[in-house]
């Protein structure tokens, strides 16, 4: 199964996340299929950038977004 989820980037106490498409069995920061966006919670307001076409494509192909990513996609306008 393929999931759309977050992977953590950035340094200590300065998190920055990529929204990725990855195999559900892969570890959090492990191998992925594609990067479809970014999320920066430290900015005010938080910065969410998502390639909506690719997100829709992967969801139509059967990819399951995690709960957090689902909320981020809704905030981004999907």
MDAnalysis code that builds the backbone (N, CA, C; Angstrom):
import MDAnalysis as mda
import numpy as np

u = mda.Universe.empty(234, n_residues=78, atom_resindex=np.repeat(np.arange(78), 3), trajectory=True)
u.add_TopologyAttr("name", ["N", "CA", "C"] * 78)
u.add_TopologyAttr("resid", np.arange(1, 79))
u.add_TopologyAttr("resname", ["UNK", "UNK", "UNK", "UNK", "UNK", "UNK", "UNK", "UNK", "UNK", "UNK", "UNK", "UNK", "UNK", "UNK", "UNK", "UNK", "UNK", "UNK", "UNK", "UNK", "UNK", "UNK", "UNK", "UNK", "UNK", "UNK", "UNK", "UNK", "UNK", "UNK", "UNK", "UNK", "UNK", "UNK", "UNK", "UNK", "UNK", "UNK", "UNK", "UNK", "UNK", "UNK", "UNK", "UNK", "UNK", "UNK", "UNK", "UNK", "UNK", "UNK", "UNK", "UNK", "UNK", "UNK", "UNK", "UNK", "UNK", "UNK", "UNK", "UNK", "UNK", "UNK", "UNK", "UNK", "UNK", "UNK", "UNK", "UNK", "UNK", "UNK", "UNK", "UNK", "UNK", "UNK", "UNK", "UNK", "UNK", "UNK"])
u.atoms.positions = np.array([
    [0.835, -1.177, 0.000],
    [0.000, 0.000, 0.000],
    [0.888, 1.253, 0.000],
    [0.436, 2.269, -0.691],
    [1.162, 3.533, -0.783],
    [0.468, 4.559, 0.107],
    [1.256, 5.344, 0.824],
    [0.711, 6.379, 1.709],
    [1.283, 7.739, 1.345],
    [0.484, 8.771, 1.615],
    [0.953, 10.145, 1.516],
    [1.175, 10.589, 2.948],
    [2.420, 10.939, 3.286],
    [2.736, 11.266, 4.669],
    [3.839, 12.307, 4.752],
    [4.176, 12.687, 5.986],
    [5.208, 13.679, 6.226],
    [6.538, 13.011, 6.543],
    [7.605, 13.645, 6.117],
    [8.943, 13.237, 6.521],
    [9.630, 14.472, 7.089],
    [10.329, 14.314, 8.208],
    [10.896, 15.459, 8.921],
    [12.245, 15.851, 8.351],
    [12.401, 17.148, 8.157],
    [13.658, 17.729, 7.707],
    [14.004, 18.831, 8.706],
    [15.066, 19.549, 8.464],
    [15.428, 20.663, 9.329],
    [16.332, 20.233, 10.462],
    [16.757, 21.221, 11.251],
    [17.676, 20.939, 12.339],
    [16.943, 20.844, 13.676],
    [17.708, 20.691, 14.724],
    [17.169, 20.538, 16.066],
    [16.286, 21.733, 16.451],
    [15.061, 21.473, 16.847],
    [14.067, 22.472, 17.248],
    [13.649, 23.421, 16.125],
    [13.954, 23.065, 14.877],
    [13.530, 23.850, 13.716],
    [12.959, 22.890, 12.664],
    [11.826, 22.272, 12.971],
    [11.296, 21.264, 12.048],
    [10.775, 21.876, 10.751],
    [10.886, 21.090, 9.705],
    [10.410, 21.421, 8.375],
    [10.021, 20.080, 7.774],
    [8.872, 19.990, 7.153],
    [8.392, 18.704, 6.674],
    [8.194, 18.701, 5.169],
    [8.445, 17.560, 4.562],
    [8.107, 17.327, 3.163],
    [6.881, 16.420, 3.146],
    [5.984, 16.687, 2.228],
    [4.832, 15.802, 2.014],
    [5.253, 14.855, 0.900],
    [5.325, 13.574, 1.227],
    [5.862, 12.594, 0.284],
    [4.860, 11.471, 0.030],
    [5.100, 10.748, -1.050],
    [4.389, 9.518, -1.361],
    [5.388, 8.399, -1.139],
    [5.033, 7.446, -0.253],
    [5.972, 6.374, 0.081],
    [5.234, 5.075, 0.340],
    [5.954, 3.987, 0.255],
    [5.419, 2.681, 0.614],
    [5.113, 2.686, 2.113],
    [3.997, 2.117, 2.508],
    [3.576, 2.128, 3.910],
    [4.563, 1.402, 4.811],
    [5.326, 0.455, 4.258],
    [6.269, -0.314, 5.070],
    [7.592, 0.398, 5.279],
    [7.861, 1.462, 4.519],
    [9.121, 2.191, 4.633],
    [9.125, 3.034, 5.907],
    [10.317, 3.239, 6.479],
    [10.429, 4.041, 7.689],
    [10.138, 5.511, 7.389],
    [9.966, 6.325, 8.429],
    [9.538, 7.712, 8.273],
    [10.446, 8.527, 7.354],
    [11.741, 8.464, 7.590],
    [12.682, 9.239, 6.792],
    [13.391, 8.379, 5.754],
    [12.781, 7.273, 5.395],
    [13.396, 6.344, 4.461],
    [13.083, 6.666, 3.013],
    [13.183, 5.668, 2.162],
    [12.976, 5.883, 0.730],
    [11.529, 6.283, 0.416],
    [11.360, 7.080, -0.631],
    [10.034, 7.532, -1.027],
    [9.915, 7.503, -2.539],
    [8.690, 7.649, -3.026],
    [8.425, 7.609, -4.453],
    [8.509, 9.008, -5.057],
    [7.875, 9.990, -4.383],
    [7.810, 11.341, -4.937],
    [7.567, 12.363, -3.829],
    [8.120, 13.550, -3.985],
    [7.834, 14.676, -3.099],
    [6.736, 15.496, -3.763],
    [5.619, 15.710, -3.045],
    [4.519, 16.469, -3.647],
    [4.275, 17.803, -2.948],
    [5.023, 18.100, -1.889],
    [4.828, 19.388, -1.237],
    [5.696, 19.562, -0.011],
    [5.499, 20.717, 0.660],
    [6.234, 21.033, 1.878],
    [5.290, 21.634, 2.906],
    [5.710, 21.571, 4.171],
    [4.947, 22.144, 5.277],
    [5.938, 22.706, 6.289],
    [5.789, 24.011, 6.586],
    [6.665, 24.677, 7.551],
    [5.806, 25.209, 8.694],
    [5.777, 24.499, 9.837],
    [4.926, 24.915, 10.955],
    [5.484, 26.098, 11.746],
    [6.741, 26.456, 11.544],
    [7.358, 27.523, 12.327],
    [7.004, 28.924, 11.821],
    [6.579, 29.039, 10.583],
    [6.184, 30.340, 10.050],
    [4.805, 30.706, 10.587],
    [4.524, 32.003, 10.593],
    [3.225, 32.457, 11.090],
    [2.532, 33.240, 9.996],
    [1.448, 32.797, 9.378],
    [0.813, 31.491, 9.552],
    [1.650, 30.379, 8.898],
    [1.382, 29.154, 9.280],
    [2.184, 28.037, 8.777],
    [2.104, 27.975, 7.247],
    [3.221, 27.612, 6.639],
    [3.382, 27.618, 5.189],
    [3.138, 26.212, 4.640],
    [2.112, 26.075, 3.785],
    [1.781, 24.786, 3.174],
    [1.816, 24.959, 1.666],
    [2.671, 24.185, 0.994],
    [2.751, 24.211, -0.463],
    [2.578, 22.781, -0.960],
    [1.556, 22.564, -1.792],
    [1.265, 21.221, -2.289],
    [0.980, 21.288, -3.784],
    [1.514, 20.339, -4.531],
    [1.185, 20.183, -5.945],
    [-0.133, 19.406, -5.997],
    [-1.240, 20.137, -6.138],
    [-2.575, 19.526, -6.060],
    [-2.813, 18.482, -7.150],
    [-2.293, 18.713, -8.342],
    [-2.491, 17.743, -9.418],
    [-1.871, 16.396, -9.065],
    [-0.651, 16.428, -8.530],
    [0.014, 15.175, -8.165],
    [-0.670, 14.508, -6.975],
    [-1.142, 15.320, -6.019],
    [-1.851, 14.764, -4.870],
    [-3.125, 14.060, -5.326],
    [-3.886, 14.701, -6.201],
    [-5.113, 14.081, -6.733],
    [-4.787, 12.813, -7.508],
    [-3.706, 12.862, -8.295],
    [-3.293, 11.681, -9.062],
    [-3.021, 10.502, -8.135],
    [-2.234, 10.726, -7.069],
    [-1.878, 9.630, -6.174],
    [-3.086, 9.127, -5.389],
    [-3.979, 10.020, -4.995],
    [-5.190, 9.588, -4.286],
    [-6.064, 8.748, -5.213],
    [-6.170, 9.141, -6.496],
    [-6.940, 8.352, -7.461],
    [-6.290, 7.003, -7.742],
    [-4.966, 6.921, -7.566],
    [-4.256, 5.652, -7.756],
    [-4.355, 4.745, -6.528],
    [-4.961, 5.240, -5.439],
    [-5.154, 4.411, -4.260],
    [-4.288, 4.752, -3.067],
    [-3.517, 5.825, -3.151],
    [-2.668, 6.217, -2.019],
    [-3.548, 6.747, -0.889],
    [-3.224, 6.367, 0.341],
    [-3.990, 6.789, 1.513],
    [-3.236, 7.888, 2.257],
    [-3.803, 9.100, 2.355],
    [-3.128, 10.136, 3.145],
    [-3.297, 9.866, 4.639],
    [-2.282, 10.204, 5.429],
    [-2.398, 10.071, 6.882],
    [-3.344, 11.163, 7.379],
    [-3.763, 11.072, 8.640],
    [-4.695, 12.048, 9.199],
    [-4.127, 13.467, 9.136],
    [-2.860, 13.621, 9.468],
    [-2.224, 14.939, 9.453],
    [-2.179, 15.500, 8.035],
    [-1.808, 14.678, 7.080],
    [-1.728, 15.133, 5.699],
    [-3.123, 15.470, 5.172],
    [-4.126, 14.714, 5.589],
    [-5.505, 15.002, 5.190],
    [-5.902, 16.414, 5.617],
    [-5.565, 16.771, 6.857],
    [-5.873, 18.111, 7.368],
    [-5.101, 19.183, 6.604],
    [-3.834, 18.908, 6.293],
    [-3.026, 19.874, 5.558],
    [-3.572, 20.075, 4.132],
    [-4.017, 18.991, 3.497],
    [-4.586, 19.113, 2.161],
    [-5.878, 19.936, 2.190],
    [-6.674, 19.753, 3.237],
    [-7.898, 20.542, 3.360],
    [-7.574, 22.022, 3.539],
    [-6.560, 22.330, 4.352],
    [-6.156, 23.726, 4.559],
    [-5.620, 24.334, 3.271],
    [-4.944, 23.520, 2.461],
    [-4.365, 24.008, 1.219],
    [-5.404, 24.183, 0.121],
    [-6.614, 23.683, 0.344],
    [-7.693, 23.923, -0.618],
    [-8.123, 22.728, -1.414],
    [-7.837, 21.533, -0.992],
    [-8.271, 20.337, -1.723],
    [-9.536, 19.792, -1.135],
])
